[in-house]
């Protein structure tokens, strides 16, 4: 059974550029199968796909923003066998692209998968973690001043090890030493140069050191 993708490949192998009246009904059906699907724009070597403001070859052209998505909403020009995809970008802008031009850019500047999907996922997870951190801070029996410092990512003397991790996060490096009067100390070093000194499990003081390499 010939797939829609195979039909598209066959279409552009046998159809010369500009010979749009050579589209068969099966080829047009394969093109129309993309209606309702979402694609993403990807800039390649400074180049972006070209879209038109109307479904005609002499229409004004424009380039969408890189990493923008669009949905194919309709296949127009089928009756005249001169097919254009009508699209709607995530920004709300509408446009058209000829089926052959779409094929030429497919898997190059037009992708079926969001090229920034991993980055968007990581950002969403980071935002969710930050939201949970702030909610946790608000639930603590601390003064308003301490909560404000904690929200800004600044620990306050007296906080426990666990509380500091919630407020500031894990350190880049930890050193354990003997403190005065046989007490034990932990020195937490952060990449921004912050040094947190714990004594017997509680934050004793904050100092600034040379920034650590990441």
C-alpha positions as CSV (number, residue, x, y, z in Angstrom):
1,X,0.0,0.0,0.0
2,X,1.5,3.3,-1.1
3,X,1.7,5.8,1.8
4,X,0.8,9.5,1.6
5,X,4.5,10.4,2.0
6,X,5.4,8.1,-0.9
7,X,2.8,9.7,-3.0
8,X,4.2,13.1,-2.2
9,X,7.7,12.0,-3.2
10,X,6.4,10.5,-6.5
11,X,4.4,13.7,-7.1
12,X,7.5,16.0,-7.1
13,X,9.7,13.5,-9.0
14,X,7.3,13.4,-11.9
15,X,5.9,16.9,-11.8
16,X,8.1,19.6,-13.3
17,X,8.2,23.0,-11.6
18,X,5.3,25.1,-12.5
19,X,3.3,22.2,-14.1
20,X,0.7,22.3,-11.4
21,X,-2.1,21.0,-13.7
22,X,-0.4,17.6,-13.6
23,X,-1.6,16.8,-10.1
24,X,-3.8,13.7,-10.0
25,X,-6.7,13.2,-7.6
26,X,-4.7,10.7,-5.5
27,X,-1.8,13.2,-5.3
28,X,-4.2,15.9,-4.2
29,X,-5.7,13.6,-1.6
30,X,-2.3,13.0,-0.2
31,X,-1.7,16.7,0.0
32,X,-5.0,17.3,1.7
33,X,-4.1,14.7,4.4
34,X,-1.8,17.4,5.9
35,X,-4.8,19.6,6.7
36,X,-5.2,20.0,10.5
37,X,-1.5,19.1,11.2
38,X,1.0,21.4,12.9
39,X,4.5,22.1,11.7
40,X,7.4,24.2,13.0
41,X,9.7,26.7,11.3
42,X,13.5,26.1,11.7
43,X,16.1,28.5,10.5
44,X,18.8,26.8,8.5
45,X,22.0,28.8,7.7
46,X,20.0,32.0,8.0
47,X,17.3,30.9,5.6
48,X,13.6,30.6,6.4
49,X,10.7,29.2,4.2
50,X,8.7,31.8,2.2
51,X,5.0,32.2,2.6
52,X,2.5,34.3,0.5
53,X,-0.3,36.6,1.5
54,X,-2.6,35.0,-1.1
55,X,-2.7,31.7,-3.0
56,X,-1.2,33.1,-6.2
57,X,2.4,32.9,-7.6
58,X,2.7,36.6,-7.9
59,X,1.5,37.4,-4.4
60,X,3.6,39.3,-1.9
61,X,5.9,37.0,0.1
62,X,7.0,37.1,3.8
63,X,9.1,35.0,6.1
64,X,7.8,33.9,9.4
65,X,9.8,34.1,12.6
66,X,12.2,31.2,13.3
67,X,10.9,28.5,15.7
68,X,7.3,29.6,15.1
69,X,4.6,26.9,14.6
70,X,1.8,26.9,12.1
71,X,-1.3,24.8,11.4
72,X,-2.4,23.8,7.9
73,X,-6.1,24.8,7.9
74,X,-7.0,24.2,4.3
75,X,-5.9,23.0,0.9
76,X,-7.0,25.6,-1.7
77,X,-6.8,25.6,-5.4
78,X,-7.6,21.9,-5.7
79,X,-10.2,22.4,-8.4
80,X,-7.7,24.2,-10.6
81,X,-5.1,21.6,-9.7
82,X,-2.9,24.4,-8.4
83,X,-2.7,23.5,-4.7
84,X,-1.7,25.9,-1.9
85,X,-1.7,25.2,1.8
86,X,-3.6,27.9,3.8
87,X,-1.8,28.2,7.2
88,X,-2.3,29.9,10.5
89,X,0.8,30.7,12.6
90,X,0.8,30.6,16.4
91,X,1.1,34.4,16.3
92,X,-2.3,34.6,14.6
93,X,-0.9,35.6,11.2
94,X,-2.3,33.8,8.2
95,X,-0.6,32.9,4.9
96,X,-0.2,30.5,2.0
97,X,2.5,28.2,0.7
98,X,2.4,26.3,-2.6
99,X,2.3,22.5,-2.1
100,X,5.5,22.1,-4.1
101,X,7.3,24.9,-2.1
102,X,6.2,23.1,1.1
103,X,7.7,19.9,-0.1
104,X,11.0,21.5,-1.1
105,X,11.3,22.9,2.5
106,X,10.0,19.8,4.3
107,X,12.5,18.4,6.8
108,X,14.7,21.3,6.2
109,X,13.2,24.6,7.3
110,X,9.8,23.0,7.9
111,X,9.7,20.3,10.6
112,X,7.1,18.0,12.1
113,X,8.6,18.2,15.5
114,X,9.2,21.3,17.6
115,X,13.1,21.9,17.4
116,X,12.9,23.6,20.8
117,X,10.7,20.9,22.5
118,X,13.4,19.9,25.0
119,X,14.2,23.5,25.9
120,X,10.5,24.3,26.4
121,X,10.0,21.2,28.5
122,X,13.1,22.1,30.7
123,X,11.8,25.7,31.1
124,X,8.3,24.5,32.1
125,X,9.8,22.1,34.6
126,X,12.0,24.9,36.0
127,X,9.0,27.2,36.3
128,X,7.0,24.5,38.1
129,X,9.9,23.9,40.5
130,X,10.1,27.7,41.2
131,X,6.4,27.8,41.8
132,X,6.6,24.9,44.3
133,X,9.6,26.6,46.0
134,X,7.7,29.8,46.6
135,X,4.6,28.0,47.8
136,X,6.8,26.1,50.3
137,X,8.4,29.4,51.5
138,X,5.0,31.0,52.1
139,X,3.9,28.0,54.2
140,X,6.8,28.4,56.6
141,X,6.4,30.1,60.1
142,X,8.9,32.7,59.2
143,X,8.7,36.5,59.4
144,X,7.8,38.5,56.3
145,X,11.4,39.7,56.0
146,X,12.8,36.2,56.1
147,X,10.2,35.0,53.5
148,X,11.1,37.9,51.2
149,X,14.8,37.1,51.4
150,X,14.1,33.4,50.8
151,X,11.9,34.1,47.7
152,X,14.8,36.1,46.3
153,X,17.1,33.1,46.8
154,X,18.9,34.4,49.9
155,X,19.4,32.2,52.9
156,X,19.1,33.7,56.4
157,X,21.3,32.6,59.5
158,X,19.4,30.1,61.6
159,X,18.0,28.1,58.7
160,X,18.6,24.4,58.8
161,X,20.5,22.5,56.0
162,X,17.2,21.3,54.5
163,X,15.7,24.8,54.6
164,X,18.7,26.3,52.8
165,X,18.5,23.7,50.1
166,X,14.9,24.6,49.5
167,X,15.7,28.3,49.4
168,X,19.0,28.4,47.6
169,X,19.5,25.0,46.1
170,X,22.4,22.5,46.3
171,X,25.9,24.0,46.5
172,X,28.6,23.4,43.9
173,X,31.0,22.1,46.6
174,X,31.0,21.3,50.3
175,X,33.9,21.3,52.7
176,X,33.7,19.9,56.3
177,X,36.1,21.3,58.9
178,X,36.4,21.6,62.6
179,X,35.1,24.9,64.0
180,X,35.8,26.7,67.2
181,X,35.3,25.0,70.5
182,X,35.3,21.6,68.9
183,X,32.2,22.4,66.8
184,X,31.8,21.0,63.3
185,X,31.4,23.3,60.3
186,X,30.2,22.8,56.7
187,X,31.2,25.3,54.1
188,X,28.9,25.4,51.1
189,X,30.3,27.0,48.0
190,X,28.1,28.4,45.2
191,X,29.1,29.3,41.7
192,X,28.1,33.0,42.2
193,X,30.8,33.3,45.0
194,X,28.4,32.9,47.9
195,X,29.8,30.9,50.9
196,X,27.4,29.5,53.5
197,X,28.9,28.4,56.7
198,X,26.9,25.9,58.8
199,X,27.7,25.1,62.4
200,X,26.1,22.1,64.0
201,X,23.5,21.8,61.3
202,X,22.3,25.4,61.2
203,X,23.4,28.3,59.0
204,X,25.8,30.4,61.0
205,X,26.9,33.1,58.5
206,X,27.3,34.1,54.9
207,X,30.4,35.2,53.2
208,X,31.5,36.0,49.6
209,X,34.4,34.2,47.9
210,X,35.8,34.0,44.4
211,X,33.3,32.7,41.9
212,X,33.6,29.0,41.1
213,X,33.9,27.6,37.6
214,X,30.8,25.8,36.6
